[in-house]
């Protein structure tokens, strides 16, 4: 189990992966912002989750839950985000916007 952030005060929990298979990440959101991540046997999601929490990244529940979609990852401080990362982030925000507009 790896944990980052404080989940107290969250208003939504999104699960990515399988709790039954002991391989999942729980993303805790408050007003659409990732405030904490608990990961079980998911080191990649944990590493991205650390960046998401530090950046107070907004992420849609559909994107966080969908394993066929890469997680949006902000550039580290002082690091330039590559075009693929920016495109992925923009796509994730658009998907999140569409899922809440329905």
Beta strands, then each sheet from edge to edge (+ up, - down):
strand 1: 2-5
strand 2: 12-18
strand 3: 23-30
strand 4: 33-40
sheet 1: 1+ 4- 3+ 2-
end
